[in-house]
Amino acid sequence: MSEKIISCAIHDYIEIACTFGYQVKLELFNEETVQGKAITTETTKDKKEYLQLDGSSEVHKIELINIKSMTALQPNPHFDHIIF
Protein backbone atom coordinates (compact mmCIF):
# COMPACT_ATOMS: atom_id res chain seq x y z
CA MET A 1 0.00 0.00 0.00
CA SER A 2 1.53 3.31 -1.04
CA GLU A 3 0.47 6.55 0.58
CA LYS A 4 0.16 9.75 -1.38
CA ILE A 5 2.60 12.46 -0.21
CA ILE A 6 3.66 15.87 -1.46
CA SER A 7 7.24 16.78 -2.27
CA CYS A 8 9.42 18.72 0.15
CA ALA A 9 9.71 21.57 -2.38
CA ILE A 10 5.91 21.96 -2.50
CA HIS A 11 5.72 21.73 1.28
CA ASP A 12 8.23 24.61 1.45
CA TYR A 13 5.86 26.85 -0.53
CA ILE A 14 3.04 26.04 1.86
CA GLU A 15 5.28 26.95 4.80
CA ILE A 16 6.25 30.23 3.09
CA ALA A 17 2.57 31.09 2.59
CA CYS A 18 1.93 30.44 6.29
CA THR A 19 5.02 32.28 7.52
CA PHE A 20 4.09 35.44 5.64
CA GLY A 21 0.32 35.05 6.02
CA TYR A 22 -0.31 35.20 2.28
CA GLN A 23 -3.82 35.26 0.88
CA VAL A 24 -4.03 32.22 -1.39
CA LYS A 25 -6.50 30.42 -3.59
CA LEU A 26 -6.39 26.63 -3.57
CA GLU A 27 -7.76 24.50 -6.37
CA LEU A 28 -8.58 21.03 -5.09
CA PHE A 29 -8.59 17.78 -7.06
CA ASN A 30 -12.39 17.62 -6.68
CA GLU A 31 -12.50 20.94 -8.65
CA GLU A 32 -13.54 23.03 -5.61
CA THR A 33 -11.68 26.24 -4.84
CA VAL A 34 -10.98 27.68 -1.40
CA GLN A 35 -9.55 31.13 -0.59
CA GLY A 36 -8.12 32.56 2.56
CA LYS A 37 -5.10 33.60 4.56
CA ALA A 38 -2.61 30.77 5.10
CA ILE A 39 -2.33 30.31 8.86
CA THR A 40 -0.47 27.11 9.69
CA THR A 41 0.00 23.45 8.90
CA GLU A 42 -1.04 20.60 11.14
CA THR A 43 -0.11 16.93 11.27
CA THR A 44 -2.59 14.63 12.97
CA LYS A 45 -1.84 11.48 14.97
CA ASP A 46 -2.67 9.39 11.91
CA LYS A 47 0.03 11.31 9.94
CA LYS A 48 -2.32 13.34 7.73
CA GLU A 49 -1.11 16.87 6.95
CA TYR A 50 -3.44 19.85 6.69
CA LEU A 51 -3.22 23.51 5.74
CA GLN A 52 -5.40 25.87 7.73
CA LEU A 53 -6.81 28.87 5.86
CA ASP A 54 -8.61 31.76 7.52
CA GLY A 55 -11.53 32.36 5.17
CA SER A 56 -13.91 35.29 5.35
CA SER A 57 -16.38 33.44 7.58
CA GLU A 58 -14.60 30.29 8.77
CA VAL A 59 -11.27 28.51 9.12
CA HIS A 60 -10.79 25.86 6.45
CA LYS A 61 -8.70 22.77 7.14
CA ILE A 62 -7.55 21.28 3.83
CA GLU A 63 -5.62 18.01 3.62
CA LEU A 64 -2.45 18.68 1.64
CA ILE A 65 -2.86 15.67 -0.66
CA ASN A 66 -6.19 17.13 -1.86
CA ILE A 67 -4.61 20.34 -3.19
CA LYS A 68 -4.09 20.53 -6.95
CA SER A 69 -2.62 24.05 -7.09
CA MET A 70 -2.02 27.15 -4.97
CA THR A 71 -2.12 30.71 -6.27
CA ALA A 72 -0.89 33.73 -4.32
CA LEU A 73 -3.53 36.48 -4.33
CA GLN A 74 -1.00 39.20 -3.55
CA PRO A 75 2.35 40.04 -5.12
CA ASN A 76 5.29 38.45 -3.33
CA PRO A 77 8.89 37.45 -4.16
CA HIS A 78 8.37 33.73 -3.50
CA PHE A 79 5.67 32.33 -5.78
CA ASP A 80 2.69 33.15 -7.99
CA HIS A 81 1.15 29.80 -8.90
CA ILE A 82 2.31 26.38 -7.76
CA ILE A 83 1.00 23.15 -9.28
CA PHE A 84 1.13 20.24 -6.87
mmCIF file as gemmi writes it, N, C-alpha and C atoms, coordinates in Angstrom:
data_model
loop_
_atom_site.group_PDB
_atom_site.id
_atom_site.type_symbol
_atom_site.label_atom_id
_atom_site.label_alt_id
_atom_site.label_comp_id
_atom_site.label_asym_id
_atom_site.label_entity_id
_atom_site.label_seq_id
_atom_site.pdbx_PDB_ins_code
_atom_site.Cartn_x
_atom_site.Cartn_y
_atom_site.Cartn_z
_atom_site.occupancy
_atom_site.B_iso_or_equiv
_atom_site.pdbx_formal_charge
_atom_site.auth_seq_id
_atom_site.auth_asym_id
_atom_site.pdbx_PDB_model_num
ATOM 1 N N . MET Axp A 1 ? 0.853 -1.185 0 1 0 ? 1 A 1
ATOM 2 C CA . MET Axp A 1 ? 0 0 0 1 0 ? 1 A 1
ATOM 3 C C . MET Axp A 1 ? 0.889 1.234 0 1 0 ? 1 A 1
ATOM 4 N N . SER Axp A 2 ? 0.725 2.089 -0.991 1 0 ? 2 A 1
ATOM 5 C CA . SER Axp A 2 ? 1.529 3.312 -1.039 1 0 ? 2 A 1
ATOM 6 C C . SER Axp A 2 ? 0.656 4.506 -0.678 1 0 ? 2 A 1
ATOM 7 N N . GLU Axp A 3 ? 1.207 5.367 0.157 1 0 ? 3 A 1
ATOM 8 C CA . GLU Axp A 3 ? 0.474 6.549 0.583 1 0 ? 3 A 1
ATOM 9 C C . GLU Axp A 3 ? 0.863 7.721 -0.296 1 0 ? 3 A 1
ATOM 10 N N . LYS Axp A 4 ? -0.08 8.57 -0.576 1 0 ? 4 A 1
ATOM 11 C CA . LYS Axp A 4 ? 0.157 9.751 -1.377 1 0 ? 4 A 1
ATOM 12 C C . LYS Axp A 4 ? 0.81 10.817 -0.495 1 0 ? 4 A 1
ATOM 13 N N . ILE Axp A 5 ? 1.926 11.393 -0.955 1 0 ? 5 A 1
ATOM 14 C CA . ILE Axp A 5 ? 2.603 12.456 -0.213 1 0 ? 5 A 1
ATOM 15 C C . ILE Axp A 5 ? 2.959 13.574 -1.177 1 0 ? 5 A 1
ATOM 16 N N . ILE Axp A 6 ? 3.228 14.753 -0.62 1 0 ? 6 A 1
ATOM 17 C CA . ILE Axp A 6 ? 3.661 15.866 -1.458 1 0 ? 6 A 1
ATOM 18 C C . ILE Axp A 6 ? 5.17 16.018 -1.304 1 0 ? 6 A 1
ATOM 19 N N . SER Axp A 7 ? 5.798 16.614 -2.305 1 0 ? 7 A 1
ATOM 20 C CA . SER Axp A 7 ? 7.243 16.783 -2.273 1 0 ? 7 A 1
ATOM 21 C C . SER Axp A 7 ? 7.653 17.832 -1.239 1 0 ? 7 A 1
ATOM 22 N N . CYS Axp A 8 ? 8.897 17.745 -0.814 1 0 ? 8 A 1
ATOM 23 C CA . CYS Axp A 8 ? 9.423 18.722 0.154 1 0 ? 8 A 1
ATOM 24 C C . CYS Axp A 8 ? 9.414 20.134 -0.44 1 0 ? 8 A 1
ATOM 25 N N . ALA Axp A 9 ? 9.699 20.246 -1.732 1 0 ? 9 A 1
ATOM 26 C CA . ALA Axp A 9 ? 9.712 21.566 -2.377 1 0 ? 9 A 1
ATOM 27 C C . ALA Axp A 9 ? 8.328 22.211 -2.316 1 0 ? 9 A 1
ATOM 28 N N . ILE Axp A 10 ? 7.287 21.443 -2.574 1 0 ? 10 A 1
ATOM 29 C CA . ILE Axp A 10 ? 5.913 21.96 -2.502 1 0 ? 10 A 1
ATOM 30 C C . ILE Axp A 10 ? 5.577 22.32 -1.058 1 0 ? 10 A 1
ATOM 31 N N . HIS Axp A 11 ? 5.972 21.471 -0.141 1 0 ? 11 A 1
ATOM 32 C CA . HIS Axp A 11 ? 5.716 21.733 1.281 1 0 ? 11 A 1
ATOM 33 C C . HIS Axp A 11 ? 6.367 23.051 1.695 1 0 ? 11 A 1
ATOM 34 N N . ASP Axp A 12 ? 7.54 23.345 1.154 1 0 ? 12 A 1
ATOM 35 C CA . ASP Axp A 12 ? 8.23 24.61 1.453 1 0 ? 12 A 1
ATOM 36 C C . ASP Axp A 12 ? 7.384 25.814 1.054 1 0 ? 12 A 1
ATOM 37 N N . TYR Axp A 13 ? 6.718 25.743 -0.103 1 0 ? 13 A 1
ATOM 38 C CA . TYR Axp A 13 ? 5.862 26.853 -0.533 1 0 ? 13 A 1
ATOM 39 C C . TYR Axp A 13 ? 4.671 27.041 0.405 1 0 ? 13 A 1
ATOM 40 N N . ILE Axp A 14 ? 4.145 25.953 0.9 1 0 ? 14 A 1
ATOM 41 C CA . ILE Axp A 14 ? 3.042 26.036 1.863 1 0 ? 14 A 1
ATOM 42 C C . ILE Axp A 14 ? 3.531 26.716 3.139 1 0 ? 14 A 1
ATOM 43 N N . GLU Axp A 15 ? 4.702 26.332 3.6 1 0 ? 15 A 1
ATOM 44 C CA . GLU Axp A 15 ? 5.276 26.948 4.803 1 0 ? 15 A 1
ATOM 45 C C . GLU Axp A 15 ? 5.559 28.44 4.593 1 0 ? 15 A 1
ATOM 46 N N . ILE Axp A 16 ? 6.02 28.81 3.406 1 0 ? 16 A 1
ATOM 47 C CA . ILE Axp A 16 ? 6.254 30.229 3.091 1 0 ? 16 A 1
ATOM 48 C C . ILE Axp A 16 ? 4.936 30.996 3.165 1 0 ? 16 A 1
ATOM 49 N N . ALA Axp A 17 ? 3.884 30.432 2.572 1 0 ? 17 A 1
ATOM 50 C CA . ALA Axp A 17 ? 2.571 31.088 2.589 1 0 ? 17 A 1
ATOM 51 C C . ALA Axp A 17 ? 2.102 31.309 4.021 1 0 ? 17 A 1
ATOM 52 N N . CYS Axp A 18 ? 2.339 30.323 4.891 1 0 ? 18 A 1
ATOM 53 C CA . CYS Axp A 18 ? 1.927 30.443 6.293 1 0 ? 18 A 1
ATOM 54 C C . CYS Axp A 18 ? 2.798 31.446 7.045 1 0 ? 18 A 1
ATOM 55 N N . THR Axp A 19 ? 4.092 31.382 6.829 1 0 ? 19 A 1
ATOM 56 C CA . THR Axp A 19 ? 5.021 32.281 7.524 1 0 ? 19 A 1
ATOM 57 C C . THR Axp A 19 ? 4.686 33.744 7.267 1 0 ? 19 A 1
ATOM 58 N N . PHE Axp A 20 ? 4.368 34.063 6.013 1 0 ? 20 A 1
ATOM 59 C CA . PHE Axp A 20 ? 4.092 35.445 5.644 1 0 ? 20 A 1
ATOM 60 C C . PHE Axp A 20 ? 2.605 35.784 5.653 1 0 ? 20 A 1
ATOM 61 N N . GLY Axp A 21 ? 1.759 34.803 5.953 1 0 ? 21 A 1
ATOM 62 C CA . GLY Axp A 21 ? 0.319 35.047 6.018 1 0 ? 21 A 1
ATOM 63 C C . GLY Axp A 21 ? -0.282 35.461 4.696 1 0 ? 21 A 1
ATOM 64 N N . TYR Axp A 22 ? 0.193 34.836 3.61 1 0 ? 22 A 1
ATOM 65 C CA . TYR Axp A 22 ? -0.308 35.202 2.279 1 0 ? 22 A 1
ATOM 66 C C . TYR Axp A 22 ? -1.767 34.789 2.091 1 0 ? 22 A 1
ATOM 67 N N . GLN Axp A 23 ? -2.493 35.616 1.372 1 0 ? 23 A 1
ATOM 68 C CA . GLN Axp A 23 ? -3.817 35.258 0.885 1 0 ? 23 A 1
ATOM 69 C C . GLN Axp A 23 ? -3.595 34.355 -0.32 1 0 ? 23 A 1
ATOM 70 N N . VAL Axp A 24 ? -4.213 33.172 -0.299 1 0 ? 24 A 1
ATOM 71 C CA . VAL Axp A 24 ? -4.03 32.216 -1.387 1 0 ? 24 A 1
ATOM 72 C C . VAL Axp A 24 ? -5.37 31.659 -1.84 1 0 ? 24 A 1
ATOM 73 N N . LYS Axp A 25 ? -5.357 31.151 -3.057 1 0 ? 25 A 1
ATOM 74 C CA . LYS Axp A 25 ? -6.504 30.418 -3.592 1 0 ? 25 A 1
ATOM 75 C C . LYS Axp A 25 ? -6.019 29.01 -3.878 1 0 ? 25 A 1
ATOM 76 N N . LEU Axp A 26 ? -6.726 28.029 -3.351 1 0 ? 26 A 1
ATOM 77 C CA . LEU Axp A 26 ? -6.392 26.631 -3.575 1 0 ? 26 A 1
ATOM 78 C C . LEU Axp A 26 ? -7.391 26.029 -4.54 1 0 ? 26 A 1
ATOM 79 N N . GLU Axp A 27 ? -6.89 25.303 -5.522 1 0 ? 27 A 1
ATOM 80 C CA . GLU Axp A 27 ? -7.757 24.498 -6.372 1 0 ? 27 A 1
ATOM 81 C C . GLU Axp A 27 ? -7.557 23.061 -5.911 1 0 ? 27 A 1
ATOM 82 N N . LEU Axp A 28 ? -8.651 22.392 -5.592 1 0 ? 28 A 1
ATOM 83 C CA . LEU Axp A 28 ? -8.582 21.03 -5.095 1 0 ? 28 A 1
ATOM 84 C C . LEU Axp A 28 ? -8.819 20.036 -6.228 1 0 ? 28 A 1
ATOM 85 N N . PHE Axp A 29 ? -8.405 18.799 -6.028 1 0 ? 29 A 1
ATOM 86 C CA . PHE Axp A 29 ? -8.587 17.779 -7.061 1 0 ? 29 A 1
ATOM 87 C C . PHE Axp A 29 ? -10.057 17.501 -7.358 1 0 ? 29 A 1
ATOM 88 N N . ASN Axp A 30 ? -10.955 17.807 -6.429 1 0 ? 30 A 1
ATOM 89 C CA . ASN Axp A 30 ? -12.386 17.617 -6.679 1 0 ? 30 A 1
ATOM 90 C C . ASN Axp A 30 ? -13.002 18.831 -7.387 1 0 ? 30 A 1
ATOM 91 N N . GLU Axp A 31 ? -12.125 19.75 -7.888 1 0 ? 31 A 1
ATOM 92 C CA . GLU Axp A 31 ? -12.498 20.944 -8.653 1 0 ? 31 A 1
ATOM 93 C C . GLU Axp A 31 ? -13.057 22.079 -7.804 1 0 ? 31 A 1
ATOM 94 N N . GLU Axp A 32 ? -13.152 21.927 -6.488 1 0 ? 32 A 1
ATOM 95 C CA . GLU Axp A 32 ? -13.544 23.03 -5.615 1 0 ? 32 A 1
ATOM 96 C C . GLU Axp A 32 ? -12.386 24.012 -5.494 1 0 ? 32 A 1
ATOM 97 N N . THR Axp A 33 ? -12.711 25.257 -5.159 1 0 ? 33 A 1
ATOM 98 C CA . THR Axp A 33 ? -11.681 26.238 -4.836 1 0 ? 33 A 1
ATOM 99 C C . THR Axp A 33 ? -11.968 26.804 -3.447 1 0 ? 33 A 1
ATOM 100 N N . VAL Axp A 34 ? -10.885 27.122 -2.745 1 0 ? 34 A 1
ATOM 101 C CA . VAL Axp A 34 ? -10.984 27.682 -1.404 1 0 ? 34 A 1
ATOM 102 C C . VAL Axp A 34 ? -9.997 28.832 -1.329 1 0 ? 34 A 1
ATOM 103 N N . GLN Axp A 35 ? -10.416 29.956 -0.747 1 0 ? 35 A 1
ATOM 104 C CA . GLN Axp A 35 ? -9.55 31.127 -0.594 1 0 ? 35 A 1
ATOM 105 C C . GLN Axp A 35 ? -9.435 31.5 0.867 1 0 ? 35 A 1
ATOM 106 N N . GLY Axp A 36 ? -8.297 32.074 1.214 1 0 ? 36 A 1
ATOM 107 C CA . GLY Axp A 36 ? -8.118 32.561 2.564 1 0 ? 36 A 1
ATOM 108 C C . GLY Axp A 36 ? -6.667 32.858 2.869 1 0 ? 36 A 1
ATOM 109 N N . LYS Axp A 37 ? -6.442 33.3 4.092 1 0 ? 37 A 1
ATOM 110 C CA . LYS Axp A 37 ? -5.095 33.603 4.564 1 0 ? 37 A 1
ATOM 111 C C . LYS Axp A 37 ? -4.48 32.322 5.12 1 0 ? 37 A 1
ATOM 112 N N . ALA Axp A 38 ? -3.303 31.957 4.612 1 0 ? 38 A 1
ATOM 113 C CA . ALA Axp A 38 ? -2.61 30.766 5.1 1 0 ? 38 A 1
ATOM 114 C C . ALA Axp A 38 ? -2.181 31.014 6.54 1 0 ? 38 A 1
ATOM 115 N N . ILE Axp A 39 ? -2.613 30.135 7.435 1 0 ? 39 A 1
ATOM 116 C CA . ILE Axp A 39 ? -2.33 30.31 8.859 1 0 ? 39 A 1
ATOM 117 C C . ILE Axp A 39 ? -1.211 29.389 9.323 1 0 ? 39 A 1
ATOM 118 N N . THR Axp A 40 ? -1.429 28.081 9.175 1 0 ? 40 A 1
ATOM 119 C CA . THR Axp A 40 ? -0.468 27.108 9.687 1 0 ? 40 A 1
ATOM 120 C C . THR Axp A 40 ? -0.725 25.751 9.047 1 0 ? 40 A 1
ATOM 121 N N . THR Axp A 41 ? 0.213 24.843 9.279 1 0 ? 41 A 1
ATOM 122 C CA . THR Axp A 41 ? 0.003 23.452 8.9 1 0 ? 41 A 1
ATOM 123 C C . THR Axp A 41 ? -0.183 22.633 10.168 1 0 ? 41 A 1
ATOM 124 N N . GLU Axp A 42 ? -0.778 21.484 9.996 1 0 ? 42 A 1
ATOM 125 C CA . GLU Axp A 42 ? -1.044 20.605 11.138 1 0 ? 42 A 1
ATOM 126 C C . GLU Axp A 42 ? -0.871 19.166 10.687 1 0 ? 42 A 1
ATOM 127 N N . THR Axp A 43 ? -0.222 18.366 11.514 1 0 ? 43 A 1
ATOM 128 C CA . THR Axp A 43 ? -0.115 16.931 11.272 1 0 ? 43 A 1
ATOM 129 C C . THR Axp A 43 ? -0.875 16.219 12.381 1 0 ? 43 A 1
ATOM 130 N N . THR Axp A 44 ? -1.778 15.347 11.997 1 0 ? 44 A 1
ATOM 131 C CA . THR Axp A 44 ? -2.594 14.629 12.971 1 0 ? 44 A 1
ATOM 132 C C . THR Axp A 44 ? -1.879 13.358 13.429 1 0 ? 44 A 1
ATOM 133 N N . LYS Axp A 45 ? -2.424 12.719 14.444 1 0 ? 45 A 1
ATOM 134 C CA . LYS Axp A 45 ? -1.842 11.483 14.969 1 0 ? 45 A 1
ATOM 135 C C . LYS Axp A 45 ? -1.75 10.393 13.913 1 0 ? 45 A 1
ATOM 136 N N . ASP Axp A 46 ? -2.703 10.406 12.966 1 0 ? 46 A 1
ATOM 137 C CA . ASP Axp A 46 ? -2.672 9.394 11.91 1 0 ? 46 A 1
ATOM 138 C C . ASP Axp A 46 ? -1.837 9.836 10.701 1 0 ? 46 A 1
ATOM 139 N N . LYS Axp A 47 ? -0.981 10.844 10.91 1 0 ? 47 A 1
ATOM 140 C CA . LYS Axp A 47 ? 0.028 11.31 9.944 1 0 ? 47 A 1
ATOM 141 C C . LYS Axp A 47 ? -0.55 12.017 8.718 1 0 ? 47 A 1
ATOM 142 N N . LYS Axp A 48 ? -1.765 12.534 8.822 1 0 ? 48 A 1
ATOM 143 C CA . LYS Axp A 48 ? -2.32 13.338 7.733 1 0 ? 48 A 1
ATOM 144 C C . LYS Axp A 48 ? -1.908 14.788 7.956 1 0 ? 48 A 1
ATOM 145 N N . GLU Axp A 49 ? -1.548 15.466 6.852 1 0 ? 49 A 1
ATOM 146 C CA . GLU Axp A 49 ? -1.115 16.865 6.948 1 0 ? 49 A 1
ATOM 147 C C . GLU Axp A 49 ? -2.187 17.785 6.38 1 0 ? 49 A 1
ATOM 148 N N . TYR Axp A 50 ? -2.409 18.898 7.077 1 0 ? 50 A 1
ATOM 149 C CA . TYR Axp A 50 ? -3.442 19.852 6.692 1 0 ? 50 A 1
ATOM 150 C C . TYR Axp A 50 ? -2.879 21.262 6.638 1 0 ? 50 A 1
ATOM 151 N N . LEU Axp A 51 ? -3.473 22.076 5.773 1 0 ? 51 A 1
ATOM 152 C CA . LEU Axp A 51 ? -3.222 23.513 5.736 1 0 ? 51 A 1
ATOM 153 C C . LEU Axp A 51 ? -4.47 24.191 6.278 1 0 ? 51 A 1
ATOM 154 N N . GLN Axp A 52 ? -4.276 25.115 7.204 1 0 ? 52 A 1
ATOM 155 C CA . GLN Axp A 52 ? -5.403 25.87 7.732 1 0 ? 52 A 1
ATOM 156 C C . GLN Axp A 52 ? -5.426 27.24 7.057 1 0 ? 52 A 1
ATOM 157 N N . LEU Axp A 53 ? -6.592 27.582 6.518 1 0 ? 53 A 1
ATOM 158 C CA . LEU Axp A 53 ? -6.812 28.873 5.864 1 0 ? 53 A 1
ATOM 159 C C . LEU Axp A 53 ? -7.878 29.628 6.625 1 0 ? 53 A 1
ATOM 160 N N . ASP Axp A 54 ? -7.62 30.891 6.889 1 0 ? 54 A 1
ATOM 161 C CA . ASP Axp A 54 ? -8.609 31.761 7.523 1 0 ? 54 A 1
ATOM 162 C C . ASP Axp A 54 ? -9.438 32.383 6.413 1 0 ? 54 A 1
ATOM 163 N N . GLY Axp A 55 ? -10.629 31.839 6.199 1 0 ? 55 A 1
ATOM 164 C CA . GLY Axp A 55 ? -11.531 32.362 5.173 1 0 ? 55 A 1
ATOM 165 C C . GLY Axp A 55 ? -12.313 33.538 5.723 1 0 ? 55 A 1
ATOM 166 N N . SER Axp A 56 ? -13.164 34.096 4.92 1 0 ? 56 A 1
ATOM 167 C CA . SER Axp A 56 ? -13.913 35.285 5.346 1 0 ? 56 A 1
ATOM 168 C C . SER Axp A 56 ? -14.881 34.978 6.487 1 0 ? 56 A 1
ATOM 169 N N . SER Axp A 57 ? -15.406 33.748 6.534 1 0 ? 57 A 1
ATOM 170 C CA . SER Axp A 57 ? -16.38 33.44 7.577 1 0 ? 57 A 1
ATOM 171 C C . SER Axp A 57 ? -16.023 32.21 8.419 1 0 ? 57 A 1
ATOM 172 N N . GLU Axp A 58 ? -14.971 31.49 8.029 1 0 ? 58 A 1
ATOM 173 C CA . GLU Axp A 58 ? -14.598 30.291 8.77 1 0 ? 58 A 1
ATOM 174 C C . GLU Axp A 58 ? -13.152 29.91 8.485 1 0 ? 58 A 1
ATOM 175 N N . VAL Axp A 59 ? -12.606 29.059 9.343 1 0 ? 59 A 1
ATOM 176 C CA . VAL Axp A 59 ? -11.269 28.512 9.116 1 0 ? 59 A 1
ATOM 177 C C . VAL Axp A 59 ? -11.427 27.19 8.377 1 0 ? 59 A 1
ATOM 178 N N . HIS Axp A 60 ? -10.749 27.071 7.246 1 0 ? 60 A 1
ATOM 179 C CA . HIS Axp A 60 ? -10.792 25.855 6.446 1 0 ? 60 A 1
ATOM 180 C C . HIS Axp A 60 ? -9.578 25.002 6.781 1 0 ? 60 A 1
ATOM 181 N N . LYS Axp A 61 ? -9.78 23.725 6.891 1 0 ? 61 A 1
ATOM 182 C CA . LYS Axp A 61 ? -8.705 22.774 7.141 1 0 ? 61 A 1
ATOM 183 C C . LYS Axp A 61 ? -8.665 21.839 5.941 1 0 ? 61 A 1
ATOM 184 N N . ILE Axp A 62 ? -7.634 21.996 5.102 1 0 ? 62 A 1
ATOM 185 C CA . ILE Axp A 62 ? -7.55 21.279 3.835 1 0 ? 62 A 1
ATOM 186 C C . ILE Axp A 62 ? -6.4 20.269 3.897 1 0 ? 62 A 1
ATOM 187 N N . GLU Axp A 63 ? -6.691 19.008 3.644 1 0 ? 63 A 1
ATOM 188 C CA . GLU Axp A 63 ? -5.625 18.01 3.623 1 0 ? 63 A 1
ATOM 189 C C . GLU Axp A 63 ? -4.713 18.272 2.421 1 0 ? 63 A 1
ATOM 190 N N . LEU Axp A 64 ? -3.408 18.289 2.667 1 0 ? 64 A 1
ATOM 191 C CA . LEU Axp A 64 ? -2.452 18.675 1.636 1 0 ? 64 A 1
ATOM 192 C C . LEU Axp A 64 ? -2.546 17.817 0.384 1 0 ? 64 A 1
ATOM 193 N N . ILE Axp A 65 ? -2.809 16.53 0.524 1 0 ? 65 A 1
ATOM 194 C CA . ILE Axp A 65 ? -2.862 15.67 -0.662 1 0 ? 65 A 1
ATOM 195 C C . ILE Axp A 65 ? -4.078 15.95 -1.541 1 0 ? 65 A 1
ATOM 196 N N . ASN Axp A 66 ? -5.018 16.774 -1.067 1 0 ? 66 A 1
ATOM 197 C CA . ASN Axp A 66 ? -6.193 17.127 -1.859 1 0 ? 66 A 1
ATOM 198 C C . ASN Axp A 66 ? -6.002 18.404 -2.667 1 0 ? 66 A 1
ATOM 199 N N . ILE Axp A 67 ? -4.856 19.074 -2.496 1 0 ? 67 A 1
ATOM 200 C CA . ILE Axp A 67 ? -4.609 20.344 -3.186 1 0 ? 67 A 1
ATOM 201 C C . ILE Axp A 67 ? -3.979 20.087 -4.55 1 0 ? 67 A 1
ATOM 202 N N . LYS Axp A 68 ? -4.594 20.642 -5.582 1 0 ? 68 A 1
ATOM 203 C CA . LYS Axp A 68 ? -4.094 20.526 -6.951 1 0 ? 68 A 1
ATOM 204 C C . LYS Axp A 68 ? -3.143 21.672 -7.288 1 0 ? 68 A 1
ATOM 205 N N . SER Axp A 69 ? -3.485 22.893 -6.844 1 0 ? 69 A 1
ATOM 206 C CA . SER Axp A 69 ? -2.618 24.047 -7.086 1 0 ? 69 A 1
ATOM 207 C C . SER Axp A 69 ? -2.887 25.126 -6.047 1 0 ? 69 A 1
ATOM 208 N N . MET Axp A 70 ? -1.908 26.025 -5.892 1 0 ? 70 A 1
ATOM 209 C CA . MET Axp A 70 ? -2.022 27.145 -4.969 1 0 ? 70 A 1
ATOM 210 C C . MET Axp A 70 ? -1.579 28.407 -5.696 1 0 ? 70 A 1
ATOM 211 N N . THR Axp A 71 ? -2.408 29.437 -5.629 1 0 ? 71 A 1
ATOM 212 C CA . THR Axp A 71 ? -2.117 30.712 -6.274 1 0 ? 71 A 1
ATOM 213 C C . THR Axp A 71 ? -2.066 31.805 -5.215 1 0 ? 71 A 1
ATOM 214 N N . ALA Axp A 72 ? -0.994 32.587 -5.234 1 0 ? 72 A 1
ATOM 215 C CA . ALA Axp A 72 ? -0.895 33.731 -4.321 1 0 ? 72 A 1
ATOM 216 C C . ALA Axp A 72 ? -1.81 34.832 -4.834 1 0 ? 72 A 1
ATOM 217 N N . LEU Axp A 73 ? -2.603 35.422 -3.945 1 0 ? 73 A 1
ATOM 218 C CA . LEU Axp A 73 ? -3.533 36.476 -4.333 1 0 ? 73 A 1
ATOM 219 C C . LEU Axp A 73 ? -2.962 37.864 -4.076 1 0 ? 73 A 1
ATOM 220 N N . GLN Axp A 74 ? -1.681 37.928 -3.759 1 0 ? 74 A 1
ATOM 221 C CA . GLN Axp A 74 ? -0.999 39.201 -3.551 1 0 ? 74 A 1
ATOM 222 C C . GLN Axp A 74 ? 0.419 39.05 -4.085 1 0 ? 74 A 1
ATOM 223 N N . PRO Axp A 75 ? 0.974 40.126 -4.62 1 0 ? 75 A 1
ATOM 224 C CA . PRO Axp A 75 ? 2.352 40.041 -5.121 1 0 ? 75 A 1
ATOM 225 C C . PRO Axp A 75 ? 3.312 39.692 -3.991 1 0 ? 75 A 1
ATOM 226 N N . ASN Axp A 76 ? 4.271 38.826 -4.303 1 0 ? 76 A 1
ATOM 227 C CA . ASN Axp A 76 ? 5.292 38.454 -3.33 1 0 ? 76 A 1
ATOM 228 C C . ASN Axp A 76 ? 6.509 37.927 -4.088 1 0 ? 76 A 1
ATOM 229 N N . PRO Axp A 77 ? 7.673 37.891 -3.455 1 0 ? 77 A 1
ATOM 230 C CA . PRO Axp A 77 ? 8.886 37.453 -4.159 1 0 ? 77 A 1
ATOM 231 C C . PRO Axp A 77 ? 9.072 35.934 -4.2 1 0 ? 77 A 1
ATOM 232 N N . HIS Axp A 78 ? 8.136 35.167 -3.652 1 0 ? 78 A 1
ATOM 233 C CA . HIS Axp A 78 ? 8.365 33.735 -3.503 1 0 ? 78 A 1
ATOM 234 C C . HIS Axp A 78 ? 7.654 32.85 -4.526 1 0 ? 78 A 1
ATOM 235 N N . PHE Axp A 79 ? 6.401 33.144 -4.813 1 0 ? 79 A 1
ATOM 236 C CA . PHE Axp A 79 ? 5.665 32.329 -5.776 1 0 ? 79 A 1
ATOM 237 C C . PHE Axp A 79 ? 4.417 33.059 -6.255 1 0 ? 79 A 1
ATOM 238 N N . ASP Axp A 80 ? 3.961 32.669 -7.439 1 0 ? 80 A 1
ATOM 239 C CA . ASP Axp A 80 ? 2.689 33.153 -7.99 1 0 ? 80 A 1
ATOM 240 C C . ASP Axp A 80 ? 1.674 32.017 -8.013 1 0 ? 80 A 1
ATOM 241 N N . HIS Axp A 81 ? 2.044 30.95 -8.719 1 0 ? 81 A 1
ATOM 242 C CA . HIS Axp A 81 ? 1.149 29.805 -8.903 1 0 ? 81 A 1
ATOM 243 C C . HIS Axp A 81 ? 1.984 28.545 -8.821 1 0 ? 81 A 1
ATOM 244 N N . ILE Axp A 82 ? 1.59 27.628 -7.939 1 0 ? 82 A 1
ATOM 245 C CA . ILE Axp A 82 ? 2.308 26.375 -7.757 1 0 ? 82 A 1
ATOM 246 C C . ILE Axp A 82 ? 1.351 25.219 -8.084 1 0 ? 82 A 1
ATOM 247 N N . ILE Axp A 83 ? 1.792 24.343 -8.959 1 0 ? 83 A 1
ATOM 248 C CA . ILE Axp A 83 ? 1.002 23.149 -9.282 1 0 ? 83 A 1
ATOM 249 C C . ILE Axp A 83 ? 1.577 21.999 -8.465 1 0 ? 83 A 1
ATOM 250 N N . PHE Axp A 84 ? 0.707 21.342 -7.727 1 0 ? 84 A 1
ATOM 251 C CA . PHE Axp A 84 ? 1.131 20.235 -6.873 1 0 ? 84 A 1
ATOM 252 C C . PHE Axp A 84 ? 1.219 18.983 -7.71 1 0 ? 84 A 1
